[in-house]
Amino acid sequence: MDRRSRWSTMTRAPSCVPISGPPLQIHITAGWFSMGSDVGQAVEGPVHRVWVDSFAMAVTQVTVEEYARFLDATGRIPPPPWGDPDFSHPRQPVVAVSWFDAVAYCVWLSAMTGSHYRLPTEAEWERAARGNAERMLFPWGNDPPISRPAYHDRWKTGPEPVGQSQPNAYGLFEMCENVHEWCSDWFGADYYAISPDRNPQGPEEGKRRASRGGSWRHHIKISRCSARSSIPPEFKYADYGFRVVCDGFAEHSALSD
């Protein structure tokens, strides 16, 4: 059975879908963690201790189905691959959204739910991805990506529907895989050397916005927790999506340090 048959016979992006409430979230309690890596690229160092205040993160990347509600409500122009069968399953992550599109979605979701939704900072994203495991390369440990089940059979023509991989220790799905995820920060290659140790927000200005996580179309599909990436905020790439965080109530709670 091929990939689309396993997922669904539906090949069109949904439309006129009513808002069905806030996304399922995991509460990440405040705490310290070691951010960065000594074995990755230069932009991942130096390793430094960071305190992050508590926040709630969506269990999955924002899906086509969720983003369709936003489009229907706002009349915003859909992403370039909207309707393409490789990117239109309702449970696939929405892709080819700019940083500005992702921020607009957060503003809309906040208005619809009465809670404050936004993009995560790089520090929040990495703390969540690590799942309370210090100094591990990946959410599951240090074994390479090719050790993951069916690794070579996945991501043939696009991202997979969310919620299919094994979640990390916090219960978050597809951290470090499927699509790059926009962060709120401007990207600074040398920012770690000067960043504050509490709730770093990234440089005050820049030309590229930070992103985290792996990509379905990269040679190595799953990134290390510390891996950093960036592109200009107006770019719309078919392996770029996002997930939201919230400063308020969360449905489930993850353990603290």
N, C-alpha and C positions, 0 to 999 in steps of 0.2 A: 504494500500500500504506500503511495507516495505521500509527501509531506502535507499537501493541501487536503488530501483525503483523510489523513489522520486528524487534522484540525477541524474541518467543517466543509460543507459544500458551499458555504457563503463566500463570495469573492468580492462583494462590494462593501465599501465603507458604509456603516450605518448612518441614517439621517433621522432627524426629528425624534431623537431619543431624549426622554425627560430626565432631568437631574434626579439622581437616586440617592443622594446623600454624600457625605464626605468619603474619601478613600480610606480603606483599612490602614491603620497606622500602628507602628511600634514605638513605645516611649523609650527613649535612650536617656538614662539618668546622667546627671552632671558628673564629671570626673576628669582625671588626668590620663593621658596616654602618650606613647612615644610615636611621634609623627615623622614620616620620612623613612629613608632607607640608606644604608651604607653600601649596598650592593646593586643599586639601580642606576639610573642615569644621574648626571650631575645635578639636575634640577630637583632631585628628590632628597638632597642633603643640604645641610647636615641634619642628622636625626636630632630632634629636640622635643622636650616635654611640653605638652600643651594641655591646658584646661579648657573644656567645652561645657557650657551651661546645658541644662536639660533641653531636649526638643523631641518632637515626634516626627518620624519619617514614614512615608508611604511604603507599604510592604512591597509594592511593585513599581516599575516604571509606568508612566502615564500611557494608557492604551489608546488605540484608535477609537474604540467605543467611547471612552471618556472624553477624548478630544473632540469627537463629533458633537457632543452636547454643547461644548464651548462654541464651536463653529455655528451651530444652529441658533444659539442664543445671541451671538454677537455679529454674525454676518461676516466674520473675518475670512480672508481668502485662505483656502486649504493649502497644505504643503504641496510641493510639486508632484510627488508620487501618489497623491490621494486618488484612490480608485484603481491603482495598479494591483493586480492579484497577488504579487509578491509582498505587498505591504499593507493589505487591506483587511486581513482577518481582524475581527473586533477585539481580540485579545492580544494581538501583536502590539508592541510599543509603537506609538506614533513616531515617525521619523521625518527628517528634513524640515524641522522647525528651527527657526533662528532663536538666539538668546532672547530677543525682544518678544517673539511669539510665546516663549516659555514664561516670561515675566507677565505678559498679558493674561495668560491662562491662570497664573497664580492670583492675579488681581481679581479676575472674574470668579474664581472658586472661593476666594475670601468673601466676596460680596454675596454669593449664593448661600454660603454656609454660616456666615457670621464669625468665622475663625480666621486667624491670620496665616495664610499660606504663602510660601515663598520658595525660592531655590536654596539648596543647602550651601553653606560655605565649604571650601575644600577641607577644612578641619573637621567639620561635622560629618562630611561624607566619608572621610577616611576612618574616623572613629566608628561610625556605623558599619562600614565594610569589614573592619577587623573583628567585629563581634566580641569585643572584650579580650581578644587574644593578642598579647604583646609580641611584637617583633616577628610575627609570622609573615611569610611572603604573600600568601593567599588566604581567603576566608577559611579554607579547610586545613591549612597547614603549609608545609613546604614542598609537597609533591608537585611535579610540574603539571600544567594544564592537560597534557596528553594522557594523564592518569585518570581523568574524569570519565565517567561512563559514556560510551558512544561518542566520544569527542570528535572522531573523524567523520561521523555520520551527520553531524549537526551543522546548521547555518549554511546551507547550500546556496540559497538564492535570496536570503533576507533574514531578519531577526525572527526568533521563535516567539510564540505566544508566551506571555509572562506567567510566572508561577509554576513552571515545569521543572526547573532545576532544584537541586537540594538547597534549602535555605541556609543562611549562615546561623551562627549561634544566637543572634538576636531575632531570627525569624524573618529576615529580609531576603527576597528572591532576586536572582540575577545581579547581585552586586559583583562588579568586575567583569561582567559579560553582557552579551546581546547588543547593546548600543552604548556609545559614549553618552554621558549624562552631564548636561550643563550645570555649572555651579555659579553662585552669585559673584564670585571674586573676579576682579581683573587678574590677569596672569602676570606673575613676576618670576623670572627664572632664578633670581637670587633672593627672593623674598624671605626664604627660611632663615637667612643669616641675620635678618633685622626684624622679623615678625615678633609681635608681643606674645607672651606665653599664655595669655588668657583670651579666648574667643577671637583669634585672628580673623580679620575680614578681607585680607588681601590688600594690594597696593591701592592708593587713592585714585589712581588713573592708569590708563594703559591703552593698548590697541587690540588686545586679544582677551577674550574671556576664558576662564579656566573650565576644564571639563575633566571628568574622571570615568574610569571603567573601560572595559574592553569593547571590541567591535566585531560584529558578525563577518565583516569583510576583510579583516586583517589576517595576516598569515598565522599569527598567534592570537587566538580568539579571546582568551581570558587574560586580563591584566593583573599585575600585582596590586595589592591594596594601596601601595604608595605611589604607583605610576601616575604621572601628571600629563595632561595634554591641554591644548588650547587652539582656538581659531578665532578670527574676527567675529564679533557678535551678530553681524548681519548674514553670515554664511548659513546655508541650508544644505547639510550633507545627509545622505541616505543612511548613514550609520550614527546619526546624532539624535538623541531623544532627551528625556529628563524625568526626574521624579521630584515630588514635592516634600517639603517639611512644614511643620506647623508648630507654632509657639504655645499652643493651648492643649486642650484635652486630647489624650490618646487612648485608643481602645484596648491595647495590650501594653504590658510593661516589660522591658528588658532589665536584666540585672545590672547593678552598678559595679564599679571596681571593688 
